[in-house]
Amino acid sequence: MPHAVLYNFGVKLQPFTELYPIPVVYLSKHSGMKHHTLLTVLIITLPMAAVSQTSFHDFKVKTLEGADFDFASLKGKKVMIVNVASKCGFTPQYKDLEEMYKKYQGDLVIIGFPANNFAGQEPGTAAEIRRFCSANYGVTFPLMEKISVKGDDMHPLYKWLTSKSLNGVMDSEVKWNFQKYLIDENGKLVDVMYSKEKPESEKSLKWLSAR
């Protein structure tokens, strides 16, 4: 709800607050003149949470092969964002992600971002990552270019995903590979699932069924 600041010189404004129940600050100054001068200035400001932030659908990234990928194309679909790695104990989740992607294709898009932030578990080049994912897990869901998901060189998308001041929902930290962020059809962050949670979990199924 908007906040109102009223600067009032010589006039009581209580009726205004009865009509419009919003927070107000009164500053009154009475002159020595017989007739008071009225000057009322109403300044409307929006709360910080209502200030427009970058939308999930505003992001543009590169695919693993270097092509442009515009997140605006994801409007109307649920999206799961996952930081992936080839040499991690959770790497077999590639299989679970691929099965989920095929099962809910049309309603769900899974997007993998290779990242080497944790124990150097994604050292490969783009070509090596593609060969590994295709040969071992038959991955067909979209894979993007390798990025950083934490630290000083964190990708802007992950800054948005992990910062409440940007996404408007929650703060979080990427703790390990195969952490999953859930985005609704309107580009709003819904929740985060940590590495140990399988892609098709109770939480993700509830998210998928929500309308």
N, C-alpha and C positions, 0 to 999 in steps of 0.2 A: 504494500500500500504506500502511496506517496507520502513524504513528510512535508509539512508546511512550516515555514518560518515566517512569522508575522512581525513586521516592524511597525509599531503603533505609536503615534505621537498624540496623546491626549484623548484617546477613545477606547472604551472598554469593548473587547471583541468576543465576550463570552457567547453571545448568540451564534457566532460563526462556528465555534467548536461544538455546539449542540447540534447544529445542522450537519457538520462535517467532522465526525469523530476521528481526527487525526492528530498526531503529536504537534504541539505548537510551542513556540517560545515567544514570550512577550517582552518587549523593550519599550517602556513608557517614558515619555519626557513631557513635562508640563511647563508651558511658558508662563511668564508673568503677565501676559496680555489678557485683556478681558475676554477675548474670544480665542479659543484654542484652534490651532491649525491641524487639520487632519491630513496625515500622509500615511497610507497603508501600502506596504509592498508585500506581495505574496510571492514567495519563491518556492517553486515545486522542484523537489529533487527525488530521484528514484533511489531506493536502497541499493547497496552494492550488489546484492545477489541478483538484482534485476538488470544490472548493466550487461549489455550484450557482449558475449564472449565469442571467440572463434568457435564455430560449430565443427563437429566431427566431419560433417559433409563438406567442409571448406578445404580439407587437406588434399594435397596432391603428392603422390609418391612415385617411385620408380619400381617396376617389376624386377625380378631377379635377372631378366634379360635386358633391362635398361629401358623398357617402354614406359610411357607415361600412364599412370593409373590415377583417375580422378575419383575421390570418394563420393562425389555428388552422384555417381552412378549407383551408389548403394542405398539411395533413398527408398524407403518402403520395405527394406529388408532388415532382418536381424543380422548382426555381425559379431563374430567372435574373433578377437585379435589375440594372437599367440606369438610369444618370442620363442623361436625354435633353435635347436642345436643338434648336430649329428653324432656327438660323442658323449652324450649325457645318459644317466640312468633312466631318465624319462623319455628318451628318444623313441621307444616303442609306442609312445602316444601318437606318433605320426599315423600309425595304423588306425587308432581310435578316431582321430580327427578326420581321416579320409572316409571312414565308414559313416561317420556322422554327417559329413558334408554330402555324401551321396544320398543318404537316407532322407535328409531334409532339404535337398536342393530345390531351389525355387523360393523357399522361405528363409533360408539361412545361407550366409556366406562366411566361410572361415578364411582368414588371411594370416599367413605365417610370415614373421619377420625374423630371419636368421640373425643371431647376435652372438658375439664372442665375449660377452661381459663376465661370464661365470666360468672360472677355471680353464679358460681357453678351449672350451668344448665345441666351438664352431670356428675352426681355423681355415676352413675351405674357401676356395674361390667360388664365384657364382656358378661356373660350369661344374665344379666338383660337387657343390651342394645339390644342383639339379640332378646329376647322375646318381648320387647317393639316394635321394628321395624317390626317384623314379624306379631304380633297380630294386630297392629294398622294401618300399611301401606303396609303390604305384600312385604317388601323390598327384592329384589333379586339382586340388584346391589352390587358389592363388598364393604364390610365394613372391615376396617383395625383396628388394635389395637388402644386403646386410647392413644393419644399423647398430647404433649403441642405444641401449634402453635404460641406462643409468649413468650418473657421473656428469662431468663438465661438458661432455660431447653428446649428451642425451638428445635423441631426435625430437623435434617439436611435437610430433604426435604423442610420444610418451610423456612429454612434459604435460600435455593436455590430459592424458589418461590418469596421471598420478597426482595432479594438483587440483584441489577443490576450487581454488580461485579462478581456474580456467574452465574446468568441466562443470562446476556448479553443484556437484554431488558429493564427492569424497576425495580425501587424500589417501594415497597408498604408496607402496614401494614395491618395485620389482625385485623379488627375493631370489628367484632362480629361473632357470629355463622352463618353458612350458607353463608360464603363468598366463591366465586367460582373462581378457576383459570382455564383458558383455555389453553390447550396444543395441538399443531398440530401433524400431523402424524410423523414428524421428531424429536419430542421431544423438540420443541422450544416453549417457553412461548409466548402466543399471547396477552392475555389480562386478566383483573380481573373484576369480577362482584361482587358488594357488596350485602349485605344481602337482601335489599329491592327488588332487581331485581329478578324476577321469573326465574327459570332455563331455561325455553323455552321463552326467550326474543328476541327482535329484534337483539340485539348484538350476542347472542349465535346462532341464526339461520343464521346470516351472516357468522359467524365463521364456522358453520357446512357446509355451501354451498361452502365455499372457497376451491379451488383446487390448 
